[in-house]
């Protein structure tokens, strides 16, 4: 495959930013996403401040955002990103269903409980990217 074909594939793929304070969790996401021909993990962040910086730099199509993180939590990061980039598509990742209503009110496009990621992650990413 030529370099220009590689670039075309990257442009057509869903560009993803993964934000979670647990490195092992991010590595797991990276492994799963790497198996998908229509998805490309373009950046990672370990807290909300890094998420904002990485979003500005990479302008991902989809951001997978944990809520409970040090320095700046995912809700605050999401609000900051959406203030600057109102079209940002952010999928909240959480362990606690009680976090969901507040996140959805603040602009999350979808949410995933971490216990359901193995079943719902890829479909949810594709649905949000498609505007559903």
Backbone torsions as a table, in degrees:
resi	resn	phi	psi	omega
1	UNK	NA	135.9	-179.0
2	UNK	-78.1	165.2	179.8
3	UNK	-61.9	-39.7	180.0
4	UNK	-66.1	-35.0	176.5
5	UNK	-66.9	-39.0	175.9
6	UNK	-58.4	-45.5	179.9
7	UNK	-63.7	-39.9	178.6
8	UNK	-61.5	-42.1	178.3
9	UNK	-62.8	-41.1	-179.2
10	UNK	-65.0	-39.3	180.0
11	UNK	-66.0	-39.7	-178.1
12	UNK	-76.7	-18.8	-176.9
13	UNK	-81.4	159.1	176.7
14	UNK	-77.2	119.0	-177.2
15	UNK	-88.9	125.1	-169.8
16	UNK	-122.8	138.4	170.6
17	UNK	-110.1	125.9	178.1
18	UNK	-106.6	124.8	-177.3
19	UNK	-124.0	113.7	177.8
20	UNK	-160.8	142.6	-178.0
21	UNK	-78.1	-8.6	178.4
22	UNK	-98.8	112.5	-177.5
23	UNK	-58.5	-39.8	-179.0
24	UNK	-64.1	-37.1	177.8
25	UNK	-64.5	-44.7	178.2
26	UNK	-62.3	-38.9	178.4
27	UNK	-63.5	-40.1	177.4
28	UNK	-62.8	-44.3	175.6
29	UNK	-59.0	-44.4	-179.4
30	UNK	-59.4	-42.5	179.4
31	UNK	-62.4	-43.5	179.7
32	UNK	-66.1	-47.0	-177.6
33	UNK	-64.5	-33.4	-179.5
34	UNK	-62.9	-23.5	-179.2
35	UNK	-81.6	-7.3	-175.9
36	UNK	-100.8	120.5	-177.8
37	UNK	-67.4	-19.5	-178.6
38	UNK	-101.7	13.4	-179.9
39	UNK	-132.0	144.4	-178.9
40	UNK	-140.1	115.1	175.8
41	UNK	-76.3	109.3	-175.3
42	UNK	-94.2	-20.4	-179.0
43	UNK	-164.8	160.7	176.4
44	UNK	-132.6	155.3	175.1
45	UNK	-146.1	152.6	-177.0
46	UNK	-110.0	-1.1	175.5
47	UNK	-158.6	173.0	-176.2
48	UNK	-62.1	-37.8	179.4
49	UNK	-63.7	-44.7	176.8
50	UNK	-63.2	-37.3	-180.0
51	UNK	-59.3	-44.1	179.5
52	UNK	-62.7	-45.5	179.3
53	UNK	-61.7	-46.1	-178.7
54	UNK	-67.1	-36.4	177.2
55	UNK	-62.8	-47.8	179.1
56	UNK	-57.5	-42.2	-176.7
57	UNK	-72.8	-41.5	-170.5
58	UNK	-105.9	-17.6	-178.9
59	UNK	44.9	61.6	-177.3
60	UNK	-67.5	157.9	174.3
61	UNK	-74.0	-38.4	-177.1
62	UNK	-133.2	136.7	172.5
63	UNK	-116.4	126.5	174.1
64	UNK	-96.1	111.9	-169.5
65	UNK	-119.5	116.6	170.8
66	UNK	-70.7	153.4	179.9
67	UNK	-94.5	-42.3	-175.0
68	UNK	-92.7	100.6	-179.8
69	UNK	-141.9	156.3	176.9
70	UNK	-74.5	166.3	177.2
71	UNK	69.5	-56.7	175.5
72	UNK	-149.5	125.8	-177.0
73	UNK	-76.1	170.2	-175.9
74	UNK	-66.7	-34.5	177.7
75	UNK	-63.2	-47.2	179.9
76	UNK	-64.0	-39.6	178.1
77	UNK	-64.9	-42.4	179.7
78	UNK	-61.6	-44.9	179.1
79	UNK	-60.6	-44.4	-179.9
80	UNK	-64.0	-43.8	179.8
81	UNK	-64.4	-46.3	-177.2
82	UNK	-69.4	-26.7	176.2
83	UNK	-65.6	-42.3	-179.3
84	UNK	-82.6	-33.5	-177.3
85	UNK	-131.2	81.1	-174.3
86	UNK	-58.3	-23.6	-178.6
87	UNK	-83.5	-2.3	-177.1
88	UNK	-55.8	132.7	178.3
89	UNK	-103.4	106.7	-175.9
90	UNK	-116.3	128.1	175.6
91	UNK	-107.6	121.0	-179.0
92	UNK	-80.7	135.7	173.7
93	UNK	-111.3	124.7	-177.9
94	UNK	-148.5	157.0	175.0
95	UNK	-92.0	-22.5	-171.4
96	UNK	-112.6	117.4	179.8
97	UNK	-61.6	-25.4	179.5
98	UNK	-66.4	-17.8	177.8
99	UNK	-75.7	-20.1	-168.7
100	UNK	-64.9	-50.6	-175.9
101	UNK	-56.0	-44.7	179.4
102	UNK	-63.0	-41.1	179.9
103	UNK	-65.3	-41.0	179.9
104	UNK	-67.0	-38.6	178.1
105	UNK	-64.0	-31.2	-178.1
106	UNK	-86.5	0.2	172.5
107	UNK	117.4	4.1	175.4
108	UNK	-62.5	143.1	178.9
109	UNK	-85.0	-23.8	-179.5
110	UNK	-164.6	172.1	174.9
111	UNK	-140.7	155.0	174.8
112	UNK	-134.9	129.6	171.1
113	UNK	-76.4	135.9	-177.1
114	UNK	-59.0	-26.4	179.0
115	UNK	-72.4	-14.0	-178.2
116	UNK	-110.2	3.5	-175.5
117	UNK	-56.0	-40.5	-176.7
118	UNK	-62.3	-25.5	-178.0
119	UNK	-98.2	-28.5	-167.1
120	UNK	-121.1	-10.2	-173.5
121	UNK	-56.9	-58.3	-172.4
122	UNK	-65.5	-42.3	178.1
123	UNK	-63.5	-39.5	179.6
124	UNK	-66.9	-42.6	177.3
125	UNK	-58.3	-48.5	-178.1
126	UNK	-65.0	-40.1	179.8
127	UNK	-64.7	-45.1	179.7
128	UNK	-64.9	-41.4	178.5
129	UNK	-61.3	-36.2	-179.5
130	UNK	-79.5	-1.9	177.5
131	UNK	88.0	15.7	-179.4
132	UNK	-92.5	NA	NA
